[in-house]
Amino acid sequence: MNGNKLLLDTNAVLYLLGGDETLATFLNGKDLYLSIISELELLSYKKISLREQKIITSF
């Protein structure tokens, strides 16, 4: 195993979408995966806007 495949949790995705450049640099060039549970958590926020839904979906 070479460490190039990573399963991201919900918080990591939120940090990335929030602009965390340190995390983005670390993850650059790696194969990133997201569980269906994390996807559901991200999209189930009660006050999520259509714009936010599109951003999460494209991620």
Secondary structure, DSSP 8 states (H G I E B T S, - for coil): --S-EEEE-HHHHHHHHTT-HHHHHHHTTSEEEE-HHHHHHHHT-TT--HHHHHHHHH-
